[in-house]
């Protein structure tokens, strides 16, 4: 059975697809077999990332490690049993095809509340929630008093994760290892960054997640997407002589992230 890593929250623009692609590629580079599913059926950012990568390799005549990406299979209306949900069946079909032949299964969720996202969260062995480092995005996890900083209640997303944990417990499965990534942490506004950090650490003890540093805001992420490349590919595509200090620091962020996930049998040695 594949170990399932779900990357999700209910807010777009937090770096979910970038995180998914870098973790999946890093695992393949380390010799692990990785299946991949994109549950954002409208935008398909992660799916297009993989497709761009495949096209780049074909165009340039090179071989780069690529996760085994599978779009959700289509199911004819006549094949849907009465009372069944077609999206449940499509996700189940994709997982069935992938989990038996891979060590890890990466699932990228949409930036919205959907039935597919709900199901995926209940399947997660590890849940990664990228979060832009601001109180705007902190509201995804919990509501807080702007004057005192006190937590006033959980958000709908935190409640969804709670429900997913309850479903896993009822099924006798091990608890979800939930990690919140602090993405786009800038060097400025240090006071605000500390306030967000303190609030996250306080909340992590209350609702049960680990806090980890994610990716800083870098232009290179937007430049890599059209070619389907990750930071780990720059030396392989002729960028070894031109790596900047920023690129090197970004590669270290990927290495730190993979190590922080604490995945079974994985040592971040790339």
C-alpha positions in Angstrom: 0.0 0.0 0.0 1.3 3.4 -0.9 2.0 6.0 1.8 -0.4 8.9 1.0 0.7 12.5 1.1 -2.1 15.1 0.7 -1.3 18.7 0.0 -4.3 20.9 0.7 -6.1 23.9 2.1 -9.1 25.8 1.0 -7.3 28.9 -0.2 -5.7 29.4 -3.6 -2.3 30.9 -4.2 -0.5 29.4 -1.2 1.9 27.2 -3.2 0.1 23.9 -3.1 1.0 22.7 -6.6 4.6 24.0 -6.3 5.0 22.1 -3.0 3.4 18.9 -4.5 5.7 19.0 -7.5 8.9 19.6 -5.6 8.2 16.9 -3.0 7.1 14.4 -5.6 10.2 15.1 -7.8 12.5 14.9 -4.8 11.2 11.5 -3.8 11.6 10.2 -7.3 15.2 11.5 -7.4 15.9 9.6 -4.2 14.8 6.4 -5.9 11.3 6.1 -4.6 8.3 5.3 -6.8 5.7 8.1 -6.7 2.1 8.2 -8.1 0.4 11.5 -8.4 -3.2 12.8 -8.6 -4.6 16.3 -9.1 -8.0 16.9 -7.6 -8.4 20.4 -8.9 -10.5 19.3 -12.0 -10.9 22.9 -13.2 -7.4 24.6 -13.0 -5.3 21.4 -12.9 -2.1 23.4 -11.9 -0.3 20.3 -10.7 -1.4 18.2 -13.6 -0.2 20.8 -16.1 3.0 21.1 -14.2 3.7 17.4 -14.9 2.5 17.7 -18.5 4.9 20.6 -19.0 7.7 18.6 -17.6 7.0 15.6 -19.9 6.8 17.9 -22.9 10.1 19.7 -22.0 11.9 16.3 -21.7 10.6 15.2 -25.0 11.5 18.5 -26.7 15.0 18.7 -25.2 15.7 15.0 -25.5 16.6 14.6 -21.9 15.3 12.3 -19.1 14.3 13.9 -15.8 12.6 12.1 -12.9 8.8 12.3 -13.3 6.1 11.1 -11.0 3.5 8.8 -12.4 0.7 11.2 -12.9 -2.8 9.9 -13.5 -5.9 12.1 -14.3 -9.0 10.9 -12.6 -10.5 8.2 -14.8 -13.9 9.0 -16.5 -16.8 6.8 -15.5 -19.8 6.4 -17.7 -23.1 7.3 -16.1 -24.4 3.8 -16.7 -21.6 2.4 -14.6 -22.5 4.4 -11.5 -24.5 2.3 -9.1 -27.7 3.9 -7.7 -26.9 6.1 -4.7 -23.2 6.2 -5.5 -21.2 9.4 -6.1 -19.3 9.5 -9.4 -16.5 11.5 -8.0 -16.0 9.0 -5.2 -15.7 6.3 -7.8 -13.3 8.2 -10.0 -11.0 8.9 -7.1 -11.2 5.3 -5.9 -10.4 4.1 -9.4 -7.3 6.3 -9.6 -6.0 5.3 -6.2 -6.6 1.6 -7.0 -4.5 1.9 -10.1 -1.6 3.7 -8.4 -1.2 2.5 -4.9 -0.3 -1.0 -5.6 2.8 -0.1 -7.7 4.2 3.0 -5.9 5.8 3.7 -2.5 4.2 7.1 -2.2 1.0 8.7 -3.6 0.9 12.5 -3.8 -2.6 14.1 -4.0 -2.9 17.8 -4.8 -6.2 19.3 -3.6 -8.1 22.4 -5.0 -8.1 25.7 -3.2 -11.8 25.2 -2.3 -14.1 23.0 -0.4 -15.1 20.0 -2.5 -16.2 16.4 -1.9 -13.0 15.1 -3.5 -10.9 17.2 -1.2 -12.8 15.9 1.9 -12.2 12.3 0.9 -8.6 12.9 0.2 -8.0 14.4 3.6 -9.4 11.4 5.2 -7.0 9.2 3.2 -3.9 11.2 4.2 -1.1 9.6 6.1 0.6 13.0 6.0 -1.3 16.2 5.3 0.7 19.2 4.2 -1.0 22.6 4.4 1.0 25.4 2.7 0.1 28.8 4.3 1.1 32.3 3.2 2.8 33.9 6.2 0.0 36.4 7.1 -3.0 36.7 9.3 -5.1 36.7 6.2 -4.2 33.1 5.6 -4.0 32.3 9.3 -7.8 32.7 9.2 -7.9 29.5 7.2 -7.0 27.6 10.4 -8.7 29.6 13.1 -10.4 32.9 13.9 -8.6 35.2 16.3 -9.2 38.5 18.1 -7.2 41.2 16.3 -6.6 43.2 19.5 -5.6 40.4 22.0 -4.5 37.8 19.5 -6.6 35.2 21.3 -8.0 32.3 19.3 -11.8 32.6 19.2 -12.6 29.5 17.3 -11.6 27.0 14.6 -12.1 27.7 10.9 -14.1 25.5 8.6 -10.9 24.0 7.2 -9.6 23.0 10.6 -13.0 21.4 11.3 -12.7 19.5 8.0 -9.3 18.1 9.1 -10.9 17.2 12.5 -13.6 15.3 10.7 -11.1 13.5 8.5 -9.2 12.5 11.7 -12.4 11.2 13.2 -13.1 9.1 10.1 -9.6 7.6 10.2 -10.0 6.8 13.9 -13.3 5.0 13.3 -11.7 3.0 10.5 -8.8 2.0 12.8 -6.2 3.9 10.8 -3.2 5.7 12.3 -3.6 9.4 12.9 -2.8 12.0 10.2 0.6 13.7 10.6 -0.5 17.3 9.9 2.2 19.8 8.9 1.5 23.5 8.2 4.1 25.2 6.0 4.9 28.8 6.4 5.3 29.9 2.8 6.4 33.3 1.4 8.1 34.4 4.6 9.7 37.7 3.8 12.7 39.4 5.4 10.7 42.5 6.1 8.0 43.2 8.6 9.7 41.1 11.3 7.2 42.1 14.0 4.3 40.8 12.0 6.2 37.6 11.1 6.9 36.9 14.8 3.2 37.5 15.7 2.1 35.0 13.0 4.7 32.5 14.2 3.6 32.8 17.8 0.0 32.4 16.8 0.8 29.3 14.8 2.8 27.7 17.5 0.0 28.4 20.0 -2.6 27.0 17.7 -0.5 23.9 16.8 -0.7 22.7 20.4 -4.4 23.2 20.5 -5.5 21.5 17.3 -2.5 19.2 16.6 -0.2 20.1 13.7 3.5 20.7 13.3 4.8 24.0 12.0 7.6 23.9 9.4 9.3 26.5 7.1 8.2 26.3 3.5 9.3 28.3 0.5 10.3 31.9 0.4 8.8 34.2 -2.2 11.0 33.7 -5.3 10.5 34.7 -9.0 12.2 31.5 -10.1 9.1 29.4 -9.2 7.0 31.2 -11.8 9.8 30.8 -14.3 10.1 27.1 -13.8 6.4 26.2 -14.2 6.1 26.6 -18.0 8.9 24.0 -18.5 7.7 21.8 -15.7 11.0 22.1 -13.9 11.8 22.2 -10.2 14.8 23.7 -8.4 16.3 20.3 -8.2 16.6 20.2 -12.0 18.7 23.3 -12.7 22.1 21.4 -12.8 20.6 18.8 -15.2 19.4 21.4 -17.7 22.6 23.3 -18.0 22.0 25.7 -15.1 24.8 24.3 -12.9 27.2 27.1 -13.8 24.7 29.8 -13.3 23.1 28.8 -9.9 22.6 32.0 -7.9 22.9 32.1 -4.1 19.1 32.5 -4.1 18.7 29.3 -6.1 21.0 27.4 -3.8 19.1 28.7 -0.8 15.9 27.6 -2.4 17.2 24.1 -3.0 18.1 23.9 0.7 14.5 24.8 1.4 13.3 21.8 -0.6 15.8 19.6 1.2 14.7 20.9 4.6 11.0 20.4 3.7 11.5 16.8 2.7 13.4 16.1 5.9 10.7 17.8 8.0 8.0 15.5 6.5 9.6 12.5 8.3 8.4 10.1 5.7 9.1 6.4 6.2 12.3 5.2 4.6 13.2 8.7 3.3 16.5 10.5 3.9 16.8 13.9 2.2 20.1 13.1 0.4 19.6 14.9 -2.9 
